[in-house]
Amino acid sequence: RRGLAKKATREATAEQLNRFVTDHPDNNVTPYIAALVGRDLHKREKHPLHIIRSKIESYFQNLETEYEIFDGEDPVVTTTQCFDDLLIPPEHPGRQKSDTYYITDETLLRTHTSAHQSEHLRAGHEAFLCTGDVYRRDEIDASHFPAFHQMEGVKLFPEMDGSKFASKEEWLESEECKIVASDLKKTLENMVDYVFDDPNLQKRWRDDYFPFTEPSFELDVFYNDEWMEVLGCGVIHEGVLERCNLQAKRGWAFGLGLERLAMVLFSIPDIRLFWTDDPRFHDQFKSGDIVKFQPYSKYPPVFKDIAFWIPDQHFEENDFFELARSVAGDLVEQIELIDKFTHPKTHRTSCCYRVTYRSMDRSLTNEEINDLQNTLRDRTVSDLLVELR
């Protein structure tokens, strides 16, 4: 069984294992995740993620404001960088082990490129773009993967004096705050027009909430006959600037996912394809061009169900998803909950999940999938303390 699982999973190097998979009691990084760190897909010239990143950077390089480019920050950050500097409170779900890959109780794989915002601001950078790989424990389907890529953008307004406002309310109601928000929206609206190569692209703004911006917004575009969320953004929270000793400054920030844009613009149907080494994928793209992906094969899926009684103590669904990735790697295409019920007498809860196995490169054999499924069943019992049905 172990040999088959290895074939389905890219193996981490000894260096990656030593750095990311530790014996700290809070460590929840698996060898599968460790092997993804350092792939730097956004730096590969002909890769769709690099093409999208370069197009966005090209837009900003043609603006009056000069934006610095960062893309080499260490993906290992502290809880201060990733959460505290951004005013994300201790009870926020994003800080929980169910959502985040911790190396120790104080270090983790960054969950967003915003983790580097404050360090760059403290170093005196007032307008910059920051791109990198980020990591989150999440569901398994065609649009979710535990590693993906984000771009962060920040702009301060050097001529604006935020210290003259006596209160947060006075700042939020001020003409200066409206100027910052207006500049943000205009900049990003023009950016998506440029990236989608459509000056008539339909757009809409929605008010939102992020701990580190106020006010906060999300931008949607109408593409392929449906509304699609593109990015989140807002006026930088004065508390974030205060922690950088920049309480007199004001500015804006945004963050977007490169995979989300690349999937729709290149018509890539499965997020796992970004990570493949198959030349049939990579040979379709060249630097600077956005072209429609041509599927080179569609191998049949294999469906397997697993049902179990969840333990009395807390059960995290993401723990089961993470276990499946550790066992079968990229061969797991999707996991969905197909049945859940609570026994009327015992009050125990049962869950039944359907696991979809599919390779993007070859047909799978019943023998190897049965072997992987049996391993998953065994590990679910031993690791998650469930009772199989």
N, C-alpha and C positions, 0 to 999 in steps of 0.2 A: 504493500500500500504506500509506504513512504516513498518508494521510487517513482511511482506514478504521480504522486502529488508534486514531486520535485520537477517533473517534466512540465507541469502546468504552471509553475511558478518561477519567475526569474530569481536566481539565487543572489543573495547579498554577499558582498565581499567580507573578508575577515575584518577589515577596517570599518566597514559600515556596521557590522554586528557589534563590534566593540564600542562604537560610539553611540549607537542609537538603541540597542537592545541590552539593557543593563539589568542588574539584580536589585535595583531600587524598588521598594514596594509599590511605588506609584507608576512604575514604567509599564506602558501598555503598547509599545511599538513592537510590531511583529517583524520577522525577517522579510516577509513579503513587502511591507511598507519601507523598511530600511533599504531594500534593493531599488526602490523608486527614486530615492534621494540622489541628486547629482546628475540626473539624466539631462537636464538643461535643454528640454525640447524647444523652449522659446529662443534659444541661441543658435539653432540649426537653420542655416540660411534658407533651405528649400522646404522647411517644415511649415505647414499651414499656420501654426501658432506664431512662428517668427514672421511670416508674411503679414499677418494681422497686426502684430506688435509694431512692425516697421512702418506700416501704413499709418497707424495712430501717431507714432513718433514723428513721421514726416509732416503730418498736419500741424503738430505743435511747433515744429522747427520753423514753420513758415509764419508764425504769429509774431507780433511785435515784442511780446515778452519772451525772454530767453529762458528755456527750460533745460535744466541739467538732466542727464540720463543716468540712472542707476539700475544695475541688474546683477550685481555680484554679491549681494549681502548673504550672510550665512543664514540658512533656513532654521537653525537652532536659535531660539530667542528665549528671553526670560518672561515670566508671568508679568513683570513690570512693563516690559516693552509691549507685549501682546494685549494686555488687559488694563493694567492700572493707569498707564500713561494715556489711555483712551477712555478713561472713566467708565470702564465696563465693570459693574459691581460683582462682588464675590458670588452672589446667588444666580448670576446670569447663566443660562444653559450652555452657552459656548465655552464656559470655563470648566465644565464637568468632564470627567474621564470618559463618559459615554459619548462625548462629541469630539474630544481633542486627544491628540497623541502626546502623552507626557513622557519625558525621559527621566526627569526627577520631579519632585514636588515644585521646583522653581524653574525648570527648563522644559521646553516643549518644541515640537515642530510647529512653525508659525501657522496660524489658521487664516491669516490675511496679510497682504503686503503692508497694510496700515501699521503693522508692528514696527516698521522702520520710519514712520512719519516723524515721530518726536526726535529721534536721534539726528535726523537730517536737519530738522528745524533748529535744534540746539547747536548744530555745527555751522549755522549761519546760512543755510541754503533756503532761498525764499520762493523759488519756483522750480519744480522738478517732477520727473516721472520715475517711478520705481516699479520694476517688473520682476516677478519671481514665482517659483513653485510654492504652493501652499497645501496644507494637509488637514483633512477633516474626516472623522468617522461618520459614515453616512449610509443611506440605503443603497441597494444594488439594482441598477437598471441602465438603460441605454444612455442616459444623460447624467449619471452620477458616477464618480470615481473618487477614491480616497485621496488622490493627488491631482491637483489641477493648477492653473496659472492665472494670476491676477496682475493687473496694472493699477497702480495708485498714482494719482496726480494731485499736486498741491500748488497753490499760488497765494502768496501774501501780497498785501497792498502797502508798500513802504510809506506811502504818503498819508496813510490813514492812521489817526491817533485814537486808539480804543480806550485810552485811559481817561478821556473826558466824560465818559458815560458813568453816571453814579450807580446804576443798577443794571442787571441783566435785562429787565423789562424795558428800560430806557434804550438800551442798545438794540434790542429786537424790534422796537418800534421806530428806530431812527432811519433817516434817509440813507445814511452810510451802509446800514445792513441791507437795505433794498438794493443799493448799488452793487454790493458784493454778490448777492443772490442773482441779480440780473446779469452780471458779467459771467457768472458760473453757467447759467442756463444758455446764454448766447454762445459761449465757447463750446459747450457740449452739444448743442443742437447742430452747430456747424461741423463739429467733429463727426457725428453720425451721418450727416449728409455726405461728408467726404469718404468715410469708410464704406458706406453702402453705395456710393457713387450715384446718388439720387438727390438732386436739389429739391425735389418735390416730395420727399419722404414724409409721410404723416407721422407726427410725434405728439405725445401727450405727457404732461407732468402730473405726478401724484405726490401729495404730501406723505411723508413717512416719519419714522423715528429711528435714529441711531444715537447711542449714548455720546458719541464724539462730535456730532454736528448738531447745530440748532440755528435756524430751521433746517430740516432734512427733506430730501426729495428723491423720487425714483423717476427715471425716464423710460418710457415705452415707445416702441416704433411699430408701425403697421407694416408687416412684411409677410409675404406668402399668405395673404388673406386672413391674418390674425395678428392680434396685439402681442408683442413680445417685450418682456422686461430686458433692458440693456445694461443699466448701471444704477448705482446708488450714489448720492452725493449730498453736499450741504455746506453751510457756512461753518467753519471750524469753531467748535465750542470754546468759549473763553476759558473754561477750566483746563482744556488741553493746552492752550497757549500759555496759561499761567504756570503749568507744570514745566514748561520749557523756558520759563523766565522771560516770556514774550507777551506779557499781559497787555502791553500797549499796542500790540499788533492785531490785525484782523485779516482774514483770508478765507479761501474755500478749499475743499478737497473732494475727490471722487474716487471710486473704485469700480472696476469692471472685470468680468471673467473672460479671458481670451477664448476658452473652449466654446462658450455659449455663442460668441460671434462667429467663430470659425465653423461650427457645426451648421449654422444656417447659411452662411455665405458660400461655403464649399459643398453644401449638401452632404455632409458626413453623418451617417445614420447612427453610429455607435461611438461613444466617447473612448472606448478601448482602442479604437483604430489609431488614435494619436500616439499610442505607446508601442505600436507594432514595429518590428524591424523588417517587415516584408517589403521588398523592392516594388512589388505590384502596387503598393500604396504610395510609397515615396517618389517613385518615378513619374507619377502623374503631376507633380507640382514643380514649379520653378520660382525663383526669387522674384517678388514684385507682382506676380500674377494671381488673381483670384479666379479659379476655374471650378467647374462642377465636378465633384468626385464621381468616377465611374466604378461602380461595384464590380470587383473582379471575381467574386464567388459568393455563394450563399449556401453554406453548409447547413444541414438539418439540425434542429434543436433536439435535445433529449430532456424530457421532463421527469423529475423525481419529487415525490412528496415526502415530507417528514412531519410527524405529529407528536406532540408531547405535552404533558402536564407541566406547567411552569411552577417553580418552587414557591414556597410561601414567602420567602424573602424577595427583595426587589429584583425584577428581571428587566434587563435592558435589551431591547431589540437589536440595537447596534452591536452588542456583544456577539449575538448570533451571526449577524452579517460579517463581522470581522473574522469570526471563526471560519466561516465558509470561504472567505478570501484566502485565509491561511492554508486551508486544505486544498482548494482547487484553483486558486489564483485567477488568471484571466479567463479560465474556462467557464466561470459563473457569469452568465449574461444578466440574469435577473432573479430576484427572490421576492415573492409576493405572498402576503397573508391571504389565504383563500377561505379559512374558516376559524372562528373563535367562539367558544361558548363556555359558560360557567355551569358546572353540575349543580342542580337544584338542591341536592342533599348534602354533598360534601363541600360545596362552594369552591371547589378547585376549578381553575381555569385551564382550558386546553387551547392550544394554537396549532394550526396546520399550515405549513408553508410549502409552496411549490417552488422548487429550484429548477431554473432553466439553465442547462449546460449547452454551450455552443462554442466551437472554435471558429476563429475568423480565417484560419489557414488550412484546415483539413477536416475530414469527417471523423467523428469520435466513435470508438467502439463501445459496445455494451459492457465489455469486460472492464475497461478502464473507468467508465462512469459508475458502474456498480461498485468498483473498488473505492472510488472517491466518495460515493454516497455512504458506503458502510463506514468509512473513516470519519465522515462528517457526523454520522449518527453516534459513533462511539465517543468522539470528542465532545459532542453536545452534552452527552450524559456526564462525562468526567469533568469537563471544564465549567459547564453552566449548571450542573446539579439538577437537571430536569429528569423526568420519568417518561420514557418513550411510550407511545400508545400502539 
